[in-house]
Amino acid sequence: MALIIFIVILSILIIVHEVGHFAVARFFGIRVDEFGLGYPPKAKKLFSWRGTDFTLNWLPFGGFVKIFGEDGVDQEEQNLSSENSSDIPTGHGQNFLQKDSTPPADSFVAKNRGIQASVLVAGVVMNFVFAWFLISLGFLIGMPSSATESFPIENAQTTITAVLPNSPAQIAGLKPGDVIISANRGDMLAGETARDVASFIAEGEGTMVFSILRGGETESVSINPEFNNDLDKPVIGVAMDEIGIAKLPVHKAVWQGLKTSGELTIYTAQALWGLISDALRGNPSLAGLAGPVGLVGIVGDASTLGFAYLISLTALISINLVLVNLLPFPALDGGRLLFVLIESVSRKKIPPKIGNVLNNLGFLILILLMVLVTVHDIRNIL
């Protein structure tokens, strides 16, 4: 079930992203040849609307758009590609161009750089707006929130918000979202607040027994804290907070949704920059990354906690897609935006063959990274 939920979530996020490209391209009069649900091979053509074929494809995952003229392929090459693999989308689009020809007015390359950039950035804008919508919806129906927030919180309880990899807590089976009902060491009992529990962990030695609430069921978990030399105290490797439910009226939910979306974007960008800067300094780490296998587990955990947790996680994944897609790396929207910027400054068009080679190389590197992260996820599970 977790796998199905993950596929549905990621497919929705990808389709939302592609709707952004499609809508802005059509707004500026750019022809969109196909909007595909799922990935080829093509199963059937659903219908046509204003020159766009809407298709259903056999791989039930995500979607794509073919924007006329986006890839800048010569006519001779495009015909050969069509004969060999007519069902396989190249990037978001395709092209028609003959050498030294003037592109049609409804093609991507015929538009000015500002319009091209608008089409390229529209996907990530839609992902951010969708995250904003989800978080606003969460506040409207009841969003898990920290008791430190300025708005009213109901039924606040000490809740685990993060578990460090390979920590005593993770080894014992604690998960984010677990509510700590009690914590004791022998006949000694911790206080009820997150600060009380943290102090109780740090002030003693020996096995601790946690009574936790997960998915409506109570469980008992035994943990042996480990001494942390940097902190100079025993730890179990968790972050805790007082988490309750916040329900806001529509106007406040929308405003708080925008504010929270912006904060999550900043925090996620800082974490992403930390990973990149570590890699540039020669100290790469996969500890902060999760691939498809890891995300399936995270989605499964969130789904057991309730709908509000699931839509919060979906919003966070959407924000991650915003930032990753904006990276100036070939095969991503950020890489295509970089090409547009270079062309704007140099006043020269990047040759289509060079652009496509760089995009294909970038795509292969992304696949390799995905494989490495997936292997890392599987090792963590095992």
C-alpha positions in Angstrom: 0.0 0.0 0.0 2.8 2.4 0.8 4.3 1.9 -2.6 1.0 2.7 -4.3 0.5 5.8 -2.2 4.1 6.9 -3.1 3.5 6.4 -6.8 0.2 8.3 -6.7 1.8 11.2 -4.8 4.9 11.5 -7.0 2.7 11.2 -10.2 0.4 14.0 -9.0 3.4 16.2 -8.2 5.0 15.5 -11.7 1.7 16.2 -13.5 1.2 19.4 -11.5 4.7 20.4 -12.6 3.9 19.6 -16.3 0.6 21.5 -16.1 2.7 24.6 -15.3 4.8 24.2 -18.4 1.7 23.4 -20.5 -0.4 26.4 -19.3 2.3 29.0 -19.7 3.4 27.7 -23.1 -0.2 27.9 -24.4 -0.7 31.3 -22.8 2.2 32.7 -24.9 1.0 30.9 -28.1 3.5 28.1 -28.1 2.3 24.8 -29.6 2.2 21.8 -27.3 2.1 18.6 -29.3 1.4 16.2 -26.5 0.5 16.0 -22.8 1.1 12.5 -21.6 -0.2 10.8 -18.5 2.4 8.2 -17.5 5.5 7.4 -19.6 5.7 5.7 -23.0 5.1 3.3 -24.6 1.8 5.0 -25.5 -1.4 3.0 -24.5 -4.0 5.2 -26.2 -4.9 8.7 -27.3 -7.6 10.1 -24.9 -8.6 13.2 -26.8 -7.2 16.3 -28.6 -7.7 19.9 -27.4 -6.5 22.9 -29.3 -3.8 21.0 -31.1 -2.6 19.0 -28.1 -3.0 15.2 -27.9 -3.7 14.0 -24.4 -2.4 10.5 -24.1 -2.4 7.6 -21.7 0.8 5.7 -21.4 1.7 2.2 -20.1 4.1 3.2 -17.4 1.7 4.6 -14.7 4.2 7.1 -13.2 4.2 10.9 -13.7 3.7 12.6 -17.0 5.3 14.8 -19.7 4.7 17.5 -22.2 6.1 17.8 -25.7 6.6 21.5 -26.4 7.1 22.4 -30.1 10.6 23.5 -30.7 12.1 23.2 -27.2 14.9 20.8 -27.9 16.2 22.4 -31.1 16.8 19.3 -33.2 17.3 19.6 -36.9 14.5 18.3 -39.1 16.7 15.5 -40.5 17.6 14.3 -37.0 14.0 14.7 -35.8 12.6 12.5 -38.6 15.2 9.8 -38.0 14.3 9.9 -34.2 10.6 9.7 -35.0 11.1 6.7 -37.3 13.1 4.8 -34.6 11.2 5.8 -31.4 8.2 7.8 -32.1 6.7 7.2 -28.6 9.6 8.3 -26.5 9.6 11.9 -25.3 12.8 13.9 -25.4 12.9 16.3 -22.5 9.7 18.2 -22.5 9.5 18.8 -26.2 10.6 18.3 -29.7 11.7 20.5 -32.7 11.3 20.9 -36.4 14.2 23.2 -37.3 16.0 22.9 -40.6 19.4 24.4 -40.7 19.4 28.2 -41.3 15.6 28.2 -41.3 13.3 30.7 -39.5 11.3 28.9 -36.8 7.5 29.1 -36.9 5.9 31.7 -34.7 4.3 29.0 -32.5 7.6 27.3 -31.6 9.4 27.6 -28.4 12.7 28.9 -30.0 10.8 31.7 -31.8 9.9 33.4 -28.6 12.1 35.8 -26.7 14.3 34.7 -23.8 11.9 36.1 -21.2 9.0 34.0 -22.5 11.3 30.9 -22.8 12.4 31.4 -19.2 8.8 31.8 -18.1 7.8 28.5 -19.6 10.8 26.7 -18.0 10.2 28.1 -14.6 6.4 27.6 -14.7 6.7 24.0 -13.5 8.5 24.8 -10.3 6.1 27.7 -9.6 3.2 25.2 -9.9 4.9 22.9 -7.5 5.4 25.7 -4.9 1.8 26.8 -5.4 0.6 23.2 -4.9 2.6 22.9 -1.7 1.1 26.2 -0.5 -2.4 24.8 -1.3 -1.8 21.6 0.6 -0.4 23.2 3.7 -3.3 25.7 3.7 -5.7 22.8 3.4 -3.9 21.2 6.3 -4.4 24.2 8.5 -8.0 24.3 7.5 -8.8 20.7 8.5 -6.3 20.4 11.3 -2.5 20.6 10.9 0.0 19.0 13.4 1.9 22.0 14.7 4.4 22.9 17.5 3.0 24.4 20.7 5.5 27.2 20.3 3.5 28.7 17.4 1.7 31.9 17.9 -1.7 30.4 17.0 -3.9 28.2 19.2 -2.8 24.5 19.4 -5.1 21.8 20.7 -4.1 18.5 22.5 -0.4 19.1 22.5 1.7 16.0 23.2 5.4 15.2 23.4 6.1 13.9 19.9 9.3 12.6 18.2 9.9 14.9 15.2 13.1 13.4 13.9 15.2 10.2 14.3 18.9 10.2 13.4 20.2 7.4 11.2 21.9 4.5 13.0 21.1 6.0 16.4 19.9 4.0 19.4 16.4 5.3 18.8 16.3 4.1 15.1 17.8 0.7 16.0 15.1 0.3 18.7 12.4 1.2 16.2 11.3 4.7 17.1 9.9 6.8 14.2 9.0 10.4 13.6 5.4 11.0 14.7 5.6 8.6 17.7 3.9 10.2 20.7 5.8 9.6 24.0 3.3 8.7 26.7 5.9 8.0 29.3 9.6 7.3 29.7 11.1 5.5 32.7 14.4 4.1 34.0 13.6 1.5 36.6 11.3 3.2 39.1 12.3 6.7 37.9 9.7 8.4 35.6 10.3 11.3 33.3 8.2 14.4 33.2 5.6 14.9 30.5 7.1 17.7 28.4 9.7 17.2 25.6 12.2 19.2 27.7 11.6 16.9 30.7 12.1 13.8 28.6 15.3 15.2 27.0 16.7 16.0 30.5 15.7 12.6 31.8 17.7 10.9 29.0 20.8 13.1 29.6 20.9 12.8 33.4 21.1 9.0 33.9 22.5 5.7 32.7 21.0 2.3 31.9 18.1 1.0 29.8 15.1 3.3 29.3 11.6 2.1 28.5 9.4 4.3 26.4 5.7 3.9 26.1 4.7 5.3 22.7 1.5 5.8 20.8 1.7 5.0 17.1 -1.3 4.7 14.7 -3.7 4.5 17.6 -1.9 1.6 19.3 0.4 1.7 22.3 3.8 0.1 22.2 6.7 -0.4 24.6 10.3 0.2 23.4 13.5 -0.3 25.3 16.6 1.8 24.4 20.1 2.0 25.7 21.3 5.7 25.4 24.8 6.2 24.0 27.3 8.8 25.4 27.9 11.6 22.9 31.4 13.1 23.4 30.5 16.3 21.5 27.5 17.0 23.7 29.1 15.5 26.8 25.9 13.6 27.7 23.9 10.4 26.9 21.6 10.6 23.9 19.3 8.4 22.0 19.3 10.3 18.7 15.9 12.0 18.5 14.4 15.5 18.3 11.2 16.1 20.2 8.6 18.8 20.5 5.1 19.5 21.9 2.9 18.8 18.9 -0.8 19.4 18.8 -3.5 20.3 16.1 -4.0 23.8 14.7 -7.3 24.6 13.0 -7.5 28.0 11.4 -10.2 29.9 9.5 -9.8 30.1 5.7 -8.1 33.5 5.5 -5.6 32.6 8.3 -5.0 29.1 6.9 -4.1 30.6 3.5 -1.7 33.1 5.0 -0.1 30.6 7.4 0.1 28.2 4.5 2.1 30.7 2.5 4.3 31.6 5.4 5.0 27.9 6.3 5.7 27.1 2.6 8.3 29.9 2.5 9.9 28.8 5.7 10.1 25.1 4.5 11.6 26.3 1.2 14.3 28.2 3.0 15.1 25.4 5.4 15.2 22.8 2.6 17.4 25.1 0.5 19.9 25.4 3.4 20.0 21.6 3.8 20.5 21.1 0.0 23.2 23.7 -0.1 24.9 21.9 2.9 24.9 18.6 0.9 26.3 20.3 -2.2 29.0 22.3 -0.4 30.1 19.2 1.5 30.4 17.4 -1.9 32.4 20.3 -3.4 34.8 20.2 -0.5 35.4 16.5 -1.2 33.3 15.2 1.7 30.2 13.9 -0.1 27.6 12.1 2.0 24.3 10.3 1.2 23.2 10.4 4.8 20.8 13.3 4.2 19.3 11.9 1.0 16.4 9.5 0.4 15.7 7.8 -2.9 12.6 6.0 -4.0 13.0 3.1 -1.6 13.5 5.4 1.4 10.6 7.7 0.4 8.3 4.7 0.2 9.0 3.9 3.8 8.6 7.6 4.8 5.3 7.8 3.0 4.1 4.6 4.6 4.9 6.0 8.0 3.1 9.3 7.3 0.0 7.5 6.0 -0.3 5.6 9.3 -0.3 8.9 11.2 -3.2 10.4 9.4 -4.2 12.4 6.4 -2.8 15.7 7.7 0.7 14.2 8.1 0.4 12.7 4.5 -0.5 16.0 2.9 2.3 17.8 4.9 4.8 15.2 3.6 3.5 15.7 0.0 3.9 19.4 0.3 7.5 18.9 1.5 8.3 16.6 -1.4 6.8 19.2 -3.8 9.1 21.9 -2.3 12.1 19.6 -2.7 11.1 19.2 -6.4 11.1 23.0 -6.7 14.6 23.3 -5.4 16.1 20.3 -7.1 14.6 21.3 -10.5 16.1 24.8 -10.2 19.7 23.5 -9.8 21.7 24.7 -12.8 22.4 21.2 -14.0 21.7 19.8 -17.5 18.4 17.8 -17.8 16.8 19.9 -15.1 14.8 23.1 -15.6 17.6 25.0 -13.9 20.0 23.7 -16.6 17.7 24.8 -19.4 17.3 28.2 -17.7 21.1 28.5 -17.6 21.2 27.8 -21.3 18.7 30.6 -21.9 20.8 33.0 -19.7 24.0 32.2 -21.6 22.2 32.8 -24.9 20.8 36.1 -23.6 24.3 37.3 -22.5 26.2 36.0 -25.5 23.5 36.8 -28.1 24.3 33.5 -29.7 22.2 30.3 -29.7 23.7 27.2 -28.2 24.0 24.6 -31.0 21.1 22.1 -30.5 23.6 19.1 -30.7 25.6 20.5 -27.8 22.5 21.3 -25.7 21.1 17.8 -26.3 24.4 16.1 -25.5 24.7 18.0 -22.2 21.1 17.2 -21.3 21.6 13.5 -22.1 24.8 13.4 -20.1 23.1 15.2 -17.2 20.2 12.7 -17.3 22.7 9.8 -17.1 24.4 11.3 -14.1 21.1 11.8 -12.4 20.2 8.2 -13.0 23.5 7.1 -11.6 22.9 9.3 -8.5 19.5 7.8 -8.1 21.0 4.3 -8.2 23.6 5.1 -5.6 20.9 6.6 -3.3 18.7 3.6 -3.8 21.5 1.3 -2.9 22.1 3.4 0.2 18.4 3.1 1.2 18.4 -0.7 0.8 21.6 -1.0 3.0 19.8 1.1 5.7 16.9 -1.3 5.6 19.0 -4.4 5.7 
